[in-house]
């Protein structure tokens, strides 16, 4: 009997997400010391702290580092920090930190070094993005809803397509690698014009509307901030071609949902595949549920089975950095929001 192989995902960090101190710390480091895990503890993460030489303690005045494992309970974190101003480092559980925006840059918390999981989950999320691209091009949303045999030819190959990816973090980098065998022509849209490895071209966000008319596949893989909310709205959807498909594996708020519903209903774009929505969860009865050109997965691009080992490794690396004066991974810039 062949022994099954465990997944071997790894972190994928963009060059500008490389290890380093947060810009607003000006080289100051948090004081090392005991670490608490809240609002719940899990064996894998406790083991990661101990494997890096950390000392796990219940939350107390002795706590110096904090592993926070819930975005749903983000509101509680502010109270924990207010009651424990001695905490100098907080590890957050996800790549996106939009749930913690009001806490990150609060004046009382500006001494805190924040790290996230950005880059840690890039491989499973990029894999999901590729699945959504293929499914949408091959009209699987319509096929899956069919209740009788439909022999009208439909569906397109990914090979040689023009793909625009908004964002240049770990997910975008890993997706570029996965797309290479398909011989696609790729454009990265990002804040700076610094070239991205494996991309055929890189443009700034200011040029987004200029590159959209050429896109056959548009992938949203950017961070959600005040500046990027509704980055893809009615104007952007209007300049996409009628054969273009939109895939969002980042945050639902990056797309204006009403504008997307209208574009799909009018047939001005060929389809959409969403792992994230706005609002989220998407309410029962929402028109996207019955839109034949739309495929929805319920924010499942990564699951605990995929992410637990990856977050544990991020925790291990950053606990070691916390204790040994080495470099942190996935440092958050509170002003930028990611």
N, C-alpha and C positions, 0 to 999 in steps of 0.2 A: 504494500500500500504506500502510495506517495504521501510524504508528510506535507501538510499545507504550509505555505510561507506566510509569515506575518507581514502586514503592510510596512513598508520602509519609507514613510513620508519623512521629509526633512523641512526645515525652515528655509524660506527663500526671501532674502532681504534685498531691496533695491539699494543702489549705492548711496542715495541720500537718506536711507533709513539705517545706515550702518551704525554699529555700536558707537556710543559717545555720550557725553554729558548733555543734558538739556541746555539750550542756549541761555535761558534766563538764570541758570545757576552760577554762571561765570566761574566755572572750575571748582566750586564748592561741592563737597560730597556729603551724603547723609552719614550720620554717626552709626557705625555698625553695632549690632547687639541682637538680643533675642527677637524672634519673629512670631507673629500670630497669624492664624488662618481663619478668615471670617467670610460670610456669616455662617458658614458651615465648614466642616473639615472633611476631606476625603483622603483615603489611605495613600493613593498615588501621589498626591501633592505633598502630603506630610512626609512621605518617603523621599521626595525630591529635595525638600528643605534639608532633611537630615543627611542625605547623600552628599550634599554640598558643604556639610560641616556646620549647618545652622542649628540653633537651639530653638525648639518649638515651645511656646509658652501660651497660656491663656492670656487674653488681652489684659494688660495691666500698665502701671506707670513704667515698668521695665521694658515694654515693647518698643522696639526701634524700627522694625520693618513689618509691613502688613501685606499679606496675600489676600486680595478681595476677589471672591469667586462668583459674584452674582451681579448681572446688569439690571435684573428685575428689581433688586433691592438697593439700587444705587443711592436712593435718597437717604438710606441709613448711614452711608459712608461718611457724609458730611458731619453727622452727629458724633460718629466715632472719632474723627479727626479733631473736632472741636474739643472733645473731652480728653484727647491725648495728643497735645501739640508736640510731644517729644518724638512722634513718628516722623521719620524723614524720608522713607521710601515706601511706595505703594505699587504693587504689581497688579494690574487689571487683567481680566480673564479673556478678553476678545481683541481682535485686531482693531475694530471700530470702537471709538471711545465717546460717541455722540451721546450716549446715555449719561455720561459723567461731565458733560460740558460745563454746567454751572458750578461744579465742584473744582474742576481742574485749575481754573484761573481765578478762583476766589482769593481775595487779598490774604485771608488767614492761612491759605494753603500754599502760598508761593515759595515756601521753604521746602516743599515736598518734591522729591524726584519721582516722576511717574514713569512706569514702563508698562507696555501693553503686549499683546500677543501678535502685533503686526508682523507679517511674514511667516509666522509659525504655521498657519493653516492654509498657506497659499496653494500647496499642491492639491489637496482634496477639493478646494473651491474651484481652482482652474480646471480640474477634471470635470466637475459639474458644469462649468461654463461650456466646455467643449461638447458635453452631452446635449445641452440645451441648444447650442448652435446647430448641431447635426439634426436634432429632432425637429427644429423649426424649419430648416431648409428643406427637409424631407416631408413636410406637412404632417408630422405625426400628431399634432393637436387635433386636426380634422380626422385623421385615420382612427385615433383612439376613441373619438366620439361616434364613429359610424355605427349604424345598426343594420346595414345591408352592404352587399358587395359593390364597390365603386371601382370600375375599371377605366376611369378617365385618367390618363397619365398625368402625374403631377409630382413635383419634387425636384430639387436641384442638388448637385454635388458641391461639396465645400472646396474641392480642388481648384486652385487658381483664383479664388474669390478675393475681393478687396475688403479687408477687415480694418475697421477703426476701433481702437481700444482707448477709452477715456480713463486715465490713471496710469501710473508708472510704478506702483508698488509691487510687492511680492507676487500677488495674483496675476498681474499683467505680465511680469517676467516669466512666470511659469506657463501661462497661457501661450506666450510667444514660442516657448520651447515645444509645447504640445502641438502647435499649429505648423511647425516646420515641415513635417512630412507631407502636408497638403499643398505645399507650394503656393501659399497665399501671399498677397501683397499687403503688408501691415503698416498702419500709421498709428503712432502713439500720440495722444493729446495729453499734455501735462502742464504744470505751472511754469516750468522752464523749458528752454529749447535744447537743453543738454541731450545729446543723442542717447538712445536706449539700445543696448545690445540686442541683436536679432531683429529689431524693427527696421523696416526699409526707410522710414522717415519719422522724425519727431517734430511736432509743432506745439506751440503754446496754446493755452485755452482760448486766447483771443482769436485764434484761427479756426476754432471749432466749426463754425457755420461754413467756412470755406472748404473744409474737407468732407463734410457730411454728404454733399450731393454725389460724391464718388463712392460712398460706402455701400457695400452689399450686405455687410454684417456690422452692426454697431454694438460693441460690448461696453457696458458701464462697470468700471472697476475702481472707482474713485472713492475717497473719503467723503462723508457727509458733513459739511460745515455750513455756517451761515452763508458763505459765498457760493456754495455748490448746490444748495437746495433748489430744486426745479431747474437744474442745469439743462435738462432736456425737456423743453416745453413745446408749445404749439409752433413757435417759429422754427425751432430746430427740426421737429418732426415734419414740418411742411417742406423743408429743403431735401429731406431724404427721398430717394427714388421709390417708385411704387413696388420695386422688387426687393427693397431693403428689409431686413429683420433686425429687431432690437432685443438684446439680451441684457438683463440686469442681475448681477450676482453681488452687488455691493450693499446699497441701502435704498429702500423704496422711495424716500424723499428726494432722490436725485432726479426722478422723473415726475412730471406733472401728470398725475393719474387721469384727470379729466381729459387732458389733451391727448393722452395715449388712447383712451377709450374712443374718442372722436375719430382719431386717425385710423384705428382698426375698423371701426364701423363704416367709415367712408372708403376703406380700401386704399388709402393713400400710402400705406406701407403694407408689406406682405405678411408680417406676423411679429409676434413678440413672445419672449419666454422670460418669466420672472421668478426668481427664487425669493425676492423681497418685494413688498408692496407698500403702498401708502394709501389708506391706513393699513396697519398690520396688527393683528390678523385681518385679512381681507374679509369683510362682513358677508354672511350668507346673503344671497340675492344680488350681490354686486354684479354689474354687467360683464366684468371680465371673466366671471365663472362660466358664462355661456357664450363668450366670444369664440367662434370656431378657429380664429387665427391666433389664439393666445394659449400658451401652456404655462401653468402655474405649479411650482413646487413650494411647499410651506416652510421656507427658510431652512432647508435641509441640505445645503451644499456641503456642510460638514456636520457630523453627528458625534456624540460623545465617544463612540467607538473609534472614530478617526482622530479626535482632538485631544483626548485625555493624555496620551503619551507625548504629544507635541507640546501641550501646555506644561506638563511635568518637566520636560527638558528645558523649556524657557525659564521655568522657576528655578531649576537647578543651576543654570548658567548665571542667572541674575542674583541668586543668593550668594554664589561664589564671588561675583563682582562686588556685592554689598559688603562681604566680609574681608575680601582680600585686596581691595583697592584696584581691581581690574575693571574692564570696560563693560558697561551694561548694554544689553541688546533690546531693541525696540523702545528706545526712549521717546516719550511723548513730548511734543512742544505744545504747551497749553494754549499759547496764543494762536497757533495755526489750527489747533483742534484735531491733531492726529500725530 
